[in-house]
Amino acid sequence: MLICDLHVHTDVSRDGESSVEEILKRAEEAGLDAIAITDHDSTDGAKRAMACKSDVIVIPGIEVSTKQGHLIVLGVTEVIPSGLDVGETIAIAHDLGAVLILPHPFHLWRHGVARKRRAPMLLVDAVEVFNSRYIVGSANGKAARMAKRLGKPCVGGSDAHNAKFVGFGRTFVDAEPNVTAILQAIREGKVSCGGRKTPIRTYTRQSLRSTWRRIKRFTRKIQLK
């Protein structure tokens, strides 16, 4: 049984705080067998991690910003355009042979696709039912109930934006230790998940920083007009 964190950000993401090297080091210290690098709308972090020497298996991925919310695409190094309808994004990713995970589908303020549209839950390969960045956990519970009802594999991820929280969300995968086998096991539902909560203080600080960045970008756009 492999211990994996399927939702990790590096400083390639605008709100990421740790380098690829720091992420990999922490993954080793946390006893993980594999991590998925899923930076926002970029595969640069994943490609950089794959080029590093590490005992941890690197699953290349990307967290795509669709029109309705976020979608994790695993097993690709191609960049999928952001801003498309989630259905179109899913079709593109499946054409690439990717494994698709719907992350934090019901989290408030977290770009949860299922809060706006439920149909994508039928089209993805798995649902993230444990995301370590939560306050009360009700969104995780709702995701788990919906995934079970739809017969979708349930996975977990830390959604770490800082290396020290890598491994706080975990997926246990019954597979051989290689990327192809792990992805196939996710498709087949040979997974379980769990973990612990990112400290609320850290989650709040990161969220406020992200909100402040968005406000500054919006202000600059207005000034340019």
N, C-alpha and C positions, 0 to 999 in steps of 0.2 A: 504494500500500500504506500503510494507516494503522497507526500505532504506538499501541497502547492498553494501559492497565493496568485490568484488569477486576475488581480486588478491592482496594478502598481504604477505610480507615476514617477518620472525623473524630472530634473530641472529643464528638460526639453518642453514640458508642459508649462504654460505661462504661470500657473500657480504651484508648480513643483519646486521643492526646496533642496533636493539632494542630487548629487551627481550619479551617473550610472555606476561608477566604481563604489560609491558609498552604499548604493542600493544592493549591489551584489554582495558586498562584504557583510551587510546586515542580514541578508538572506541566509548566508552560510552560518552566521552566528545563531540565527533563529532555528536552525536545523531543517530548513526547507530543502526539498529535492528539486523544486522547479518554481519559477515565477513567470508571470506574463507581464511584459512591459507594455502598458496601454496608455501612452501619452495622448493628450488631446490633439486630434487631427494631425498627427505626425508619427512616422515610424522611425525617425532618426534615433531616438533613444533605444528602441528595440534593436536596430542594426548595430548601434555602438556596443550594446550589451553582448550581442552575439559574437562580436569580435574580441571580447575580453576573455582572458583565461579565468575560469571559475569552475568549482565543483557543482554549481547550481545550473540546472538546465534552464535555458532562456527560451520562452515561447514568444515569438514575435507577435505583436498585436498593435491595435490602435483603438482609441475610444472616439468614435465619430460623432460629431455634433449634427444630428439630423434636424429637420424642421420641427419635429415633435419632441426631441430630447436625445439622450445619449444612447449609443449602441456600441458594445464591445465586439470587435472583430479579431479573432485569433487565427494565427497560422499564416499571416500575410506580412509582406514588407512593402506592398504597394500602398500609396496614399489614396483613400477614397474621399472624394470631394465632400466638404461639409455643406450644410444648408439644404440638402435634398430632402424630399419626403422620405419618411422612414421606410416605407414599402419599397421605394426605388433603391435606397441604400442596401436593404436586405437582399434585393435581387442581384445587385452588383457584387456584393460580398459572397453570395452563394455561387455566383459564376466563377469566382476566384478560388472556390473550394474551401472557404473559410468556415470556422465554427463561430456561431453567433450567440452572444450572451446578452440578455437584457439586464443592464445594471440598475440598481436602486429604482425599480420601476414605479414605486409609489411614494418615494421620498419627496416631501415638500421642499421647494427651493433647490432641488438637485437634478433638474432636467429629466424627471422620470417620465418615460414615454407612456406608460400605462395609465397615468393620470389623465392623459388626453385621448388615448386610443388603446383599446384592449386587444384589437386584432393582431398586432405584432407579436404578442405572447404566443400565438399559435404558430408563428413563422420562424421563431428563433430555435436554436438547438438546446438552450438551457436558460434558466432564470437565476439571477443572483438573489438569493434569499437571505444571505448574511452579508451585510456591508458593515464594516466596523465603525463607520462614521455616522452614528445616530445618537439621538438624545433619549428617546423612550422605547424605541424598538418596534413600535406599532407598524411601521412601513415594512420592516423585515417580515413580520408575522403575516401581514396581508399578502406579500409576495409569495411566501411559502404556501399559504392556503390556495392561492390561485394556481401556482405551479403544480401543486398536487392534484388539483381538480382537472387540470389540462394534461396531466401525465408528463410534465416536463422535468428533466433532470434539474436538481437544485444544487447550486454551487455558491461558494463564498469567496470574498476578497477583502483585503484591508482597505482598498481605495487610498493607500498610503500616498501622501504628498511629501512626506519626510521619512528618511530611511529608518528612523527609530521605531516606526509603526509597521514596517513590513512584517508580515506574518500574523498580524492581529486578526485577519480574516483568512480562513484556510479551507481548502477543498482537498478531501482525501480521495485519491484516484487509484483505482485498481487497474494498474497498467505497467507495462515495461518502461524503464526509464529513458524514454526518448520522446521527442515532440509529437511525432506521428501517432504513436501509441496513446499518448495522453489525450490528444484531440479526439481520437476515435472512441476512447473510453468515455469522454464527456458526451459525445453523441449517443452512445449506447446506455447512458445513465449509470455507469459504474462508478458513482461518486456519492459522497456525503460531505457535509460541511459543518463548520462551527467557528468559534473564535472568541475574542473579547473586544470590548468597546474601546475605541480611541478616546482618550480623556476629553471630556466636554470642553475644558478650557482650551485645549489645542484645536479641536474642531471649530469652536467659535472664533478663535483668532484667525485661523486660515480662511474661514468663510467671510469674515469682515474684510480681510485683505483682498480677497477675490472681488467682493462687492465694491470696494473702493477703487480697484483697478477698472471695473466696468464703468463706474461713474466718471472716472477721469477720461476713459476712451470716448464715452458719450459726449462729455463736455468738449473734448477736442474736435469731434465731428461737427458739433454746433458752431464752434468758433470758426472752423474752416468754411462753413456755409456763409 
